[in-house]
C-alpha cells in the first residue's frame, strides 16, 4: 500500500539494479467458463492480506481503496484474502479463502509474541513458513488451478501485503498455471524487512524474490536492501487516497490540535515534541485519540480510539491536524504513509513531525507545515491557530495536490503500467 508518470517516480524506476536513489476480496460464485470468456474486461487476480476491517492490519483501508481504484480504471478485479472471509463489494468479485480456518487457528496458536517496539514478532521465524508449505500450499494450488480453468487471459497476479515466504514455490506454480506477470507489493516496507524483523515475523526469510516479475514498495529508501535480496525489478508505488471517501466536512472548529493513531509506539520523541510540551504552553485544546500511549500527553485530552466516521468529524473540528509517523517510516527516505494524504483530502491544515521525503508529495511551508523541534511547533501552532486564512489556503492547496497526483485511482494506473512493462520485457 509520489509523482505519477507512466512508471511511478519516473527516473526513479529501478530495473535490474539501482539507478538513482542514493539513499539507497462473503463468498461469491466465480464466473463460469463460458461467462468468463464473454467478459472482455482486463482481469487482475489479487491475493491480499485481508478484507476484514476488524483485523488489526493497518493497511486494510488502503487495500480497499486501491481495489476500488482498480475498478475505476476498468479492471475486472478478482480478490482472495489470505486471512479471514472473502467479502464482496461493488468493486470486485471473490473466490473463497481456501485457508480461512488455518488462518484463524494460527491467530490463536500463541506462536507469536509482542516485541519491544510493540509489533508482533514470531518466536521462531522458520516455523510459520514451514507450516504454510505443509498445510497451506496444496489448498491454494487447487484454487489457482480452478482459476486457470475459469478465468482466461489474466492481465496479471498481484500479491498484496501477504507473507512472501508463505508463497515459496507457489509463485512458480501460479505463473505456470496462469501464464501472466506476477507482482508482489509489500505495503509494510520498511518495517517488514529483515533489518526490522517484520510486524509478526520475517516475511523475507528464505523467500525467493527472483520468482516475481517485479517487487513494488511504498518506500524509496529500501531499494538497496530489496535489490540485494534478489529482486529482478523494483518499482515505487506509494500510498494514496480515495478522495470520494475522504471528503472535507464543514463544521465549527473548537479543537486546537488533534492527533489520531492507535498508539505512540516508535514515535514517542515526536509525540513529546508535537503534543506533550506544546499543550502545556498553547492556550488551545489539544486532543489525542488512540488505544495505548506510554508518553505523557501534557495537557492534551486523551479520548478512546474512534471509528472512521467519527475521525472525519474530529478532523474537521480541529484547526490543526497533526501528522506524526513512526520513526522507522519518518527516517527512511520517501516512505509514504496514508495519513498525510487522508488529511489533505479532507481539507485539513496539517503540521507534520520531521519526515524524510515528505517534500516529494507536498510543498513544505505552503501545503503542509513541518516542525523540527518544540520551538518550531510552538511558533507554527501560535500562528496557524490565529490565522484562519493561512489554514484555509494551505488546506485547499494540499487537497488540490492530492486530487492531481495522489489518488488511489492514479496508483492503480501505475500498477497497470508496471504490468504492461514487465509483460513486454
C-alpha positions in Angstrom: 0.0 0.0 0.0 4.9 10.1 -5.3 4.9 11.5 -8.9 2.6 9.9 -11.3 4.3 9.3 -14.7 3.8 6.0 -16.6 6.1 4.2 -14.3 5.9 5.7 -10.9 8.6 8.2 -9.9 9.7 8.5 -13.5 13.5 8.2 -13.5 13.5 6.6 -10.0 12.3 3.4 -11.6 14.7 0.6 -10.7 15.3 -2.1 -13.2 17.9 -4.8 -12.6 19.8 -2.5 -10.3 19.8 0.9 -8.7 19.6 3.9 -11.0 19.0 6.9 -8.8 18.1 6.6 -5.2 21.3 7.3 -3.3 19.5 6.7 0.0 19.5 3.9 -1.2 -11.9 -9.6 -1.5 -18.9 -13.1 1.6 -18.0 -15.7 -0.9 -19.1 -15.1 -4.5 -19.6 -17.8 -7.0 -16.9 -17.4 -9.6 -17.8 -16.9 -13.3 -18.4 -20.0 -15.3 -16.0 -20.7 -18.1 -18.4 -19.5 -20.8 -19.4 -16.3 -19.0 -15.7 -15.6 -18.3 -14.9 -15.9 -21.9 -17.6 -13.4 -22.8 -16.1 -10.8 -20.5 -13.6 -8.7 -22.4 -12.5 -6.6 -19.4 -8.9 -6.9 -18.5 -8.7 -9.2 -15.4 -6.4 -8.9 -12.4 -6.2 -11.5 -9.7 -5.3 -10.1 -6.3 -4.2 -12.1 -3.2 -4.4 -9.7 -0.4 -3.6 -9.9 3.3 -7.3 -9.5 4.4 -10.5 -7.7 3.5 -11.8 -7.7 7.1 -11.5 -4.3 8.7 -11.9 -6.0 12.2 -8.4 -7.4 11.9 -5.7 -5.1 13.3 -3.9 -4.7 10.0 -3.2 -1.0 9.4 -3.1 -1.3 5.6 -6.6 -2.8 5.1 -8.3 0.6 4.4 -5.7 1.3 1.8 -6.2 -2.1 0.2 -10.0 -1.4 -0.1 -9.2 2.0 -1.7 -6.7 0.5 -4.1 -9.1 -2.3 -5.2 -11.8 0.4 -5.8 -9.2 2.3 -7.8 -8.6 -0.8 -10.0 -12.3 -1.0 -10.6 -12.4 2.7 -11.5 -9.9 2.3 -14.3 -11.8 -0.6 -15.8 -10.2 -3.8 -14.4 -12.3 -6.8 -13.6 -10.6 -7.5 -10.2 -10.8 -10.9 -8.6 -9.8 -11.0 -5.0 -8.9 -13.7 -2.5 -7.9 -12.8 1.1 -5.2 -14.7 2.8 -6.7 -14.1 6.2 -10.5 -14.1 7.0 -13.5 -14.3 4.8 -13.9 -13.2 1.2 -16.0 -10.1 1.3 -17.9 -8.9 -1.7 -18.2 -5.3 -2.7 -19.5 -3.3 -5.7 -15.9 -3.0 -6.9 -14.5 -6.6 -7.0 -15.6 -10.2 -7.1 -14.2 -13.0 -4.9 -13.1 -16.6 -4.7 -13.3 -18.1 -1.2 -10.2 -18.1 1.0 -9.1 -21.8 1.0 -7.2 -21.4 4.3 -9.6 -19.3 6.3 -9.7 -21.9 9.1 -5.9 -22.3 9.2 -5.5 -18.6 9.5 -7.9 -18.5 12.4 -6.0 -21.3 14.1 -2.7 -19.5 13.7 -4.1 -16.3 15.2 -5.0 -18.3 18.4 -1.9 -20.5 18.4 0.4 -18.5 20.6 3.2 -18.8 18.0 3.9 -15.1 18.3 4.6 -12.5 20.9 5.0 -8.8 21.0 8.5 -7.4 20.6 9.9 -4.4 22.4 8.6 -1.9 19.9 5.0 -3.2 20.2 5.0 -5.1 16.9 4.2 -8.8 16.9 7.2 -11.0 16.4 7.3 -14.7 15.9 9.3 -16.8 18.4 10.8 -18.8 15.5 10.7 -17.2 12.1 11.2 -20.6 10.4 8.1 -22.3 12.0 5.3 -20.5 10.2 6.7 -20.7 6.6 7.2 -24.4 7.1 3.7 -24.9 8.4 2.5 -22.9 5.4 4.3 -25.1 2.9 2.9 -28.2 4.5 -0.7 -27.2 5.3 -1.5 -24.2 3.1 0.1 -24.6 -0.3 -1.9 -27.6 -1.6 -5.2 -25.8 -0.9 -4.0 -22.7 -2.7 -2.8 -24.7 -5.6 -6.3 -26.2 -6.1 -7.7 -22.6 -6.1 -5.2 -21.4 -8.7 -5.9 -24.5 -10.8 -9.7 -23.6 -10.7 -8.9 -20.0 -11.6 -6.9 -21.2 -14.6 -10.0 -23.0 -15.8 -12.5 -20.2 -15.1 -10.5 -17.0 -15.8 -8.9 -16.7 -19.2 -6.3 -14.2 -20.2 -5.5 -12.7 -16.9 -3.5 -9.4 -17.2 -1.6 -10.3 -14.0 -1.5 -11.6 -10.5 -0.8 -9.2 -7.6 0.2 -10.5 -4.2 -0.7 -7.6 -1.9 0.7 -7.5 1.6 0.8 -11.3 2.1 3.6 -13.1 3.8 6.1 -13.5 1.0 7.8 -16.7 2.2 4.4 -18.5 2.5 4.3 -18.4 -1.3 7.6 -20.1 -1.9 7.2 -22.4 -4.9 3.6 -21.3 -5.1 4.7 -18.3 -7.1 6.2 -20.5 -9.8 3.0 -22.7 -9.7 0.9 -19.5 -10.3 3.0 -18.4 -13.2 2.9 -21.9 -14.8 -0.9 -22.2 -14.4 -2.0 -18.6 -15.2 0.7 -17.5 -17.7 0.8 -13.9 -16.7 3.1 -11.5 -14.8 3.4 -11.9 -11.1 3.9 -8.9 -8.9 4.5 -8.6 -5.1 3.5 -5.4 -3.4 5.0 -5.1 0.1 2.7 -2.5 1.8 4.7 -2.7 5.1 8.2 -1.8 4.0 10.4 -0.9 5.6 9.0 -2.5 8.8 8.6 -5.8 7.0 12.2 -6.1 6.0 14.7 -8.3 7.8 16.5 -5.4 9.3 13.4 -4.6 11.3 12.1 -8.1 11.8 8.6 -7.5 10.4 5.3 -7.0 12.1 4.6 -10.6 13.0 7.6 -12.5 11.7 10.3 -12.2 9.0 8.3 -12.5 5.7 11.5 -12.4 3.7 13.4 -15.3 5.3 14.2 -17.9 2.6 11.9 -16.1 0.2 12.9 -16.1 -3.5 12.3 -12.6 -4.8 13.6 -13.7 -8.3 10.3 -15.7 -8.7 8.5 -12.4 -9.2 8.4 -10.2 -12.3 8.6 -7.1 -10.1 8.6 -6.1 -6.4 6.6 -3.0 -5.5 7.2 -0.9 -2.4 5.9 2.4 -0.9 9.4 3.3 0.3 12.3 4.6 -1.8 14.8 4.3 1.0 14.6 0.4 1.0 15.6 -0.1 -2.7 19.2 -1.2 -2.0 18.1 -3.8 0.6 15.4 -5.2 -1.7 17.6 -5.5 -4.7 20.4 -7.1 -2.6 17.8 -9.8 -1.6 17.4 -10.8 -5.3 14.6 -8.6 -6.7 14.9 -8.5 -10.5 12.9 -5.3 -10.9 11.8 -2.8 -8.3 9.1 -0.1 -8.6 8.0 2.5 -6.1 4.2 2.7 -5.7 3.3 5.0 -2.9 0.2 5.2 -0.8 -2.7 7.5 -1.9 -6.3 8.2 -1.0 -9.8 7.9 -2.4 -11.0 11.5 -2.4 -14.6 10.3 -2.6 -14.2 8.7 0.8 -12.1 11.4 2.5 -14.3 14.4 1.8 -14.0 17.8 3.6 -16.6 18.5 6.2 -17.7 21.9 7.2 -18.3 22.3 11.0 -17.4 24.6 13.9 -13.7 24.3 14.8 -13.5 24.0 18.5 -10.3 21.9 18.8 -6.9 23.4 18.5 -4.8 20.5 17.5 -5.8 16.8 17.0 -3.8 13.6 16.6 -5.2 10.2 15.7 -3.3 7.0 15.9 -3.5 3.6 17.6 -0.6 4.3 19.9 2.7 6.2 20.3 5.0 3.2 19.6 8.1 4.2 17.7 7.1 7.9 17.8 7.5 8.8 21.4 10.0 11.5 20.7 7.8 13.3 18.2 4.7 12.9 20.4 6.6 14.7 23.2 7.8 17.4 20.8 4.5 17.9 18.9 1.9 17.3 21.7 3.2 16.9 25.3 5.3 20.1 25.5 3.3 22.5 23.3 0.0 21.6 25.0 1.4 22.9 28.3 2.0 26.3 26.7 -0.5 26.9 23.9 -3.9 28.1 25.2 -6.0 25.9 22.9 -7.5 22.4 23.3 -5.2 19.5 22.3 -7.0 16.2 21.6 -5.5 12.7 21.1 -7.4 9.6 20.1 -6.0 6.0 20.3 -5.7 2.9 22.4 -2.4 3.0 24.3 0.0 5.9 24.8 3.0 5.4 27.1 4.1 9.0 26.7 2.9 11.8 28.9 0.5 13.9 26.8 0.9 17.1 28.8 -2.4 18.9 29.0 -3.8 17.2 25.9 -7.1 15.3 26.4 -7.0 11.6 25.6 -10.1 10.1 24.1 -10.8 6.4 23.1 -10.0 5.1 19.7 -12.5 6.5 17.2 -14.1 4.9 14.1 -13.5 6.4 10.7 -16.9 8.1 10.5 -16.0 9.9 13.8 -12.5 10.7 12.7 -13.7 12.7 9.8 -15.8 14.8 12.2 -13.0 15.3 14.7 -10.5 16.2 11.9 -13.0 18.8 10.6 -13.4 20.2 14.2 -9.7 20.8 14.5 -7.9 23.8 13.3 -4.6 21.8 13.1 -4.3 18.1 12.4 -1.0 16.5 13.3 0.9 14.0 11.2 3.3 12.0 13.4 4.6 9.0 11.5 6.5 6.2 13.2 10.2 6.9 13.4 11.0 3.9 11.2 8.9 5.4 8.4 9.9 9.0 9.0 13.6 8.3 8.9 13.6 6.0 5.8 13.7 8.2 2.8 10.4 8.7 0.9 8.4 6.1 2.8 4.8 7.0 2.2 2.1 6.5 4.8 -1.6 7.1 4.4 -2.1 9.8 7.0 -0.9 13.0 5.1 -2.9 12.0 2.0 -6.0 11.4 4.1 -5.8 14.6 6.0 -5.1 16.6 2.8 -8.0 15.0 1.0 -10.3 16.0 4.0 -9.2 19.6 3.6 -7.2 19.8 6.9 -4.5 22.1 7.9 -1.5 19.7 8.6 1.5 20.1 10.8 3.9 17.2 10.5 6.8 15.9 12.5 10.1 15.7 10.6 9.6 13.3 7.7 12.3 12.4 5.2 11.0 12.8 1.6 7.7 14.5 2.5 8.6 17.2 0.0 8.1 14.6 -2.8 4.3 14.7 -2.2 3.6 18.2 -0.8 5.1 21.7 -0.8 6.5 22.3 2.6 5.5 25.6 4.1 2.8 26.1 1.6 0.6 23.0 1.5 1.8 21.3 4.7 4.0 22.5 7.6 6.8 20.8 9.4 8.0 21.3 12.9 11.6 20.2 13.5 11.5 20.8 17.3 9.3 22.1 20.1 10.2 25.7 19.4 9.1 25.5 15.8 6.0 23.6 16.8 5.0 26.4 19.2 5.7 29.0 16.5 3.6 27.2 13.9 0.7 26.5 16.3 0.6 30.1 17.5 0.5 31.4 14.0 -2.0 28.9 12.5 -4.4 28.9 15.3 -4.9 32.6 14.9 -4.8 32.9 11.1 -7.9 31.4 9.5 -6.9 32.4 6.0 -3.5 30.8 6.2 -5.0 27.5 7.4 -7.7 27.6 4.7 -5.2 28.4 1.9 -2.8 25.6 2.9 -5.6 23.0 3.3 -7.1 24.0 -0.1 -3.7 23.7 -1.8 -3.0 20.3 -0.2 -6.3 18.9 -1.3 -5.9 20.1 -4.8 -2.4 18.5 -4.9 -3.9 15.2 -3.8 -6.6 15.3 -6.4 -4.0 16.0 -9.1 -1.4 13.4 -8.2 -2.1 11.2 -5.2 -5.4 9.3 -5.6 -5.7 5.5 -5.5 -7.1 5.6 -9.0 -3.8 7.0 -10.1 -1.9 4.4 -8.1 -4.0 1.7 -9.8 -3.0 3.2 -13.2 0.7 3.0 -12.1 0.3 -0.7 -11.3 -1.3 -1.5 -14.7 1.6 0.4 -16.3 4.1 -1.8 -14.4 2.2 -4.9 -15.5 2.5 -3.8 -19.1 6.2 -3.0 -18.7 7.1 -6.4 -17.2 4.8 -8.4 -19.6 6.7 -7.0 -22.6 10.2 -7.2 -21.2 
